[in-house]
Amino acid sequence: QRKGIMRRKKDKKSQKVVKDRQIGRKKSSKSNDLFQVSTQTIIMVAPLVVSLGVLAMVYFTPPATPHSQGNAPTTPNVRPPDAPPSPYICSVDVVRKIPHDISAFTQGLLIVDEKMIESTGLYGKSTIREVNMDTGDVINYLDMDEKDFGEGIVYHENQIYQLTWKENKIYSYSLDLKKQNEYTLEGEGWGLEVTPAKDAFIVSNGSSVLTYLDMETFEPISYQTVYWVDDRGIAREVDRLNELEVVGEKLFANIFGSAEIAVIDVDTGAVTHVFDLSILPETRDKNIMVKGSVLNGIAFDKDTGKYYVTGKLWANMYEIEFPDVSADPSLGPPDGCQLLGAPPESDATVS
């Protein structure tokens, strides 16, 4: 009887050992499966993380600007003898604040025939639209193909022309935003304008080089490097040129990622003045580069002489009063401006 009891206990113990081993194998198998899934996930996600990191370094690196000498590139250029010694840094005044579509990733802004036209970017969200200059309401719009990333715009001979970022396309529209034609663009498109003489298109691509295009074939006909001269007399390239606006004989350019607009002499490529727009609260957002909500968009109303600026994903647009920069820079600084090396006199802010 004792032998039978001991045998039964032994059999139960053996069964428990076998069961524990089976459970152990299942746990081990589950752990291996989880490890394989985790490994596969890391392998799949790693390239995306690396790509995003590279994009952040390339696209969101703070630019070198005339006012921010600490970030200036060190590659010197040959300065033409007739170029100004250094640009003037100018403060601006805010006339009024106007509501702006906070979902609009603004890439271009212009005013023609009392209409404000805005180009917006991002894949699947790019548009060309007419905006009310007083209320910010969207009056009319046309969605772009979701494979296109809208960029700068310009008006020329009853047509609105719109760049794309990397799609190598230029589109033309009627004033009521009906699509007309499609043209081929060489390289990236950021900002678009027409020369003061109206004999070529000007395209910026985020570098310091402006490309001049034939107005019929859209083929490149010349290139121009934009530069500024620092307070040590060294000529430096101005990169990250973005949205463009011709005012008289000058070319205004947003400098991507900064609160500054460069005023460029189109004959020499020299920056003669820099408008400091840090008075605008959106430009002082510490996360501006992460959000991508940078200053971008300049519109000059030739009929009224008014200027408007806004930014990507901004809730506001502003009517701005800029100093008069039409005079010869050698005659001295305009009111509200001073030579590079000292901050603008105005320390006012806008809430």
SVG drawing of the C-alpha trace seen along z (x, -y; Angstrom):
<svg xmlns="http://www.w3.org/2000/svg" viewBox="-16 -111 53 113">
<polyline fill="none" stroke="black" stroke-width="0.4" points="0.0,0.0 2.9,-2.4 4.5,-1.4 1.3,-2.3 1.0,-5.7 4.7,-6.5 4.3,-5.4 1.3,-7.7 3.2,-10.6 6.1,-10.0 3.8,-9.9 2.2,-13.2 5.6,-14.7 6.8,-13.5 3.6,-14.9 4.3,-18.3 7.9,-18.4 6.7,-17.7 4.0,-20.4 6.5,-22.9 8.8,-22.2 6.0,-22.7 5.0,-26.0 8.7,-27.0 8.9,-26.2 5.8,-28.2 7.2,-31.2 10.5,-30.9 8.7,-30.6 6.6,-33.7 9.6,-35.6 11.4,-34.7 8.3,-35.8 8.2,-39.1 12.0,-39.5 11.5,-38.8 8.6,-41.3 10.6,-43.9 13.6,-43.3 11.4,-43.5 9.8,-46.7 13.2,-48.3 14.5,-47.3 11.3,-48.8 11.3,-52.0 15.0,-52.7 15.3,-54.0 12.3,-56.3 13.9,-57.7 17.2,-58.3 15.4,-60.0 13.5,-62.3 16.7,-63.1 18.4,-64.0 15.4,-66.1 15.4,-67.9 19.1,-68.7 18.8,-69.9 15.4,-71.6 15.3,-73.0 18.9,-74.2 18.8,-77.9 20.0,-79.9 22.8,-82.4 21.4,-85.9 22.9,-89.3 21.6,-90.3 22.7,-87.0 26.4,-87.1 27.1,-84.2 25.5,-81.8 27.1,-83.4 28.8,-81.1 32.6,-81.5 33.0,-81.2 34.0,-84.6 33.0,-86.0 34.5,-88.6 32.7,-91.8 32.0,-94.1 33.6,-97.5 30.3,-99.3 28.5,-97.2 27.6,-98.9 30.0,-98.2 27.3,-96.6 23.5,-96.4 21.4,-98.6 19.3,-96.8 15.8,-98.3 12.9,-98.1 9.3,-98.0 6.0,-99.2 2.8,-97.1 -0.2,-98.9 -2.8,-96.2 -3.4,-92.6 -5.6,-90.5 -7.0,-87.0 -5.3,-84.2 -6.2,-80.6 -4.1,-78.8 -4.1,-75.6 -2.5,-77.4 1.1,-76.4 1.8,-79.7 4.4,-79.5 3.5,-82.5 1.5,-85.7 0.6,-88.4 -1.9,-91.2 -3.3,-92.0 -6.4,-93.9 -7.4,-94.3 -7.2,-90.5 -4.9,-88.8 -3.8,-85.4 -2.1,-82.8 -0.2,-79.6 -0.1,-76.9 2.0,-73.8 2.2,-70.3 1.4,-67.1 -2.3,-66.5 -3.0,-70.0 -1.6,-72.3 -3.9,-75.0 -4.0,-78.2 -6.6,-80.6 -8.1,-84.1 -8.2,-85.6 -10.1,-88.6 -7.5,-91.2 -9.6,-92.5 -11.1,-89.3 -8.7,-86.6 -11.6,-84.6 -11.0,-82.3 -13.1,-83.6 -12.1,-81.0 -9.6,-78.1 -8.4,-75.3 -6.8,-72.1 -3.6,-70.9 -2.9,-67.3 -2.0,-65.5 1.4,-64.6 2.3,-68.3 3.7,-70.6 2.7,-74.2 5.3,-76.9 5.9,-80.5 3.6,-82.5 3.8,-85.5 1.4,-87.4 2.5,-88.1 0.5,-89.1 -3.0,-88.1 -1.6,-84.8 -0.7,-83.5 2.3,-81.2 2.9,-78.8 6.0,-76.7 6.1,-73.2 8.8,-72.2 10.4,-69.0 7.9,-68.0 9.7,-70.0 6.5,-71.7 5.2,-75.3 1.5,-75.8 -0.4,-78.8 -3.9,-79.9 -6.4,-82.6 -7.2,-85.2 -10.3,-83.3 -8.0,-80.3 -8.8,-78.1 -5.8,-76.0 -4.3,-76.9 -1.0,-75.3 1.9,-73.2 5.6,-73.9 8.8,-72.1 11.0,-73.5 14.6,-72.6 15.4,-71.8 13.5,-72.8 11.2,-75.7 10.8,-77.9 10.1,-81.6 9.0,-83.1 9.0,-86.6 9.5,-88.6 12.5,-90.9 11.8,-94.7 12.5,-94.9 9.9,-92.1 12.3,-90.2 12.8,-87.0 11.3,-84.9 13.4,-84.8 13.4,-81.5 14.8,-80.8 15.5,-77.3 16.5,-77.7 20.2,-78.3 22.0,-81.6 21.6,-81.4 18.8,-82.9 18.0,-81.4 16.7,-83.5 14.3,-81.7 13.4,-82.5 9.8,-83.7 8.7,-81.5 10.7,-78.3 11.3,-78.4 14.9,-77.4 17.6,-78.8 19.4,-81.7 21.5,-83.0 22.3,-82.6 23.1,-85.2 24.6,-84.7 23.1,-86.8 25.6,-88.1 26.0,-90.6 29.2,-92.3 29.7,-92.0 31.2,-94.7 34.7,-93.3 34.4,-93.8 34.0,-90.1 31.4,-89.2 29.3,-86.2 26.6,-84.3 23.0,-84.6 21.4,-81.2 17.9,-80.0 16.3,-82.5 12.6,-81.7 9.5,-83.8 10.2,-86.7 8.6,-90.0 9.8,-92.7 9.2,-96.3 10.3,-98.9 13.9,-98.1 14.5,-95.9 13.9,-92.3 12.5,-91.4 13.3,-87.8 12.2,-85.9 15.2,-84.2 13.9,-80.8 13.8,-80.2 14.5,-83.8 12.5,-86.9 14.3,-88.8 13.5,-90.0 16.5,-90.7 16.4,-93.6 18.5,-92.7 19.9,-94.8 19.0,-92.8 21.9,-94.3 24.7,-93.2 23.1,-90.5 24.1,-92.6 21.8,-92.8 21.4,-96.5 18.9,-96.4 17.5,-93.9 14.0,-94.2 13.9,-92.9 10.4,-91.5 11.1,-90.1 8.4,-92.5 5.9,-89.9 5.1,-87.4 5.0,-84.4 8.7,-84.9 9.7,-84.5 8.1,-81.0 10.9,-78.7 9.5,-75.8 9.1,-77.6 11.5,-75.3 10.0,-72.1 6.5,-73.3 7.7,-74.7 5.7,-77.8 8.2,-80.3 7.8,-83.8 6.9,-83.4 4.8,-85.5 5.3,-89.0 2.7,-90.9 3.1,-94.5 -0.1,-96.3 1.2,-98.6 -2.1,-100.5 -2.1,-101.4 1.6,-101.1 0.7,-98.7 2.7,-95.7 1.4,-92.4 3.3,-89.6 2.4,-86.3 3.8,-82.8 3.2,-79.1 0.4,-78.0 0.1,-81.5 -3.2,-82.7 -2.5,-86.2 -1.4,-88.2 0.0,-91.7 -0.1,-95.0 3.4,-96.3 5.0,-99.7 8.6,-99.3 11.2,-102.0 11.7,-103.5 14.7,-101.7 14.4,-103.1 17.1,-105.7 20.8,-105.1 22.3,-103.3 25.4,-105.5 23.3,-108.5 22.9,-107.1 20.4,-105.0 16.7,-105.6 14.6,-106.5 14.4,-103.4 17.6,-101.9 21.2,-101.7 24.4,-100.0 25.0,-96.4 26.6,-95.7 24.0,-97.3 20.4,-96.1 17.4,-98.0 16.4,-100.9 12.8,-99.7 12.2,-97.3 8.4,-97.4 6.4,-94.1 3.0,-93.1 0.7,-90.9"/>
</svg>
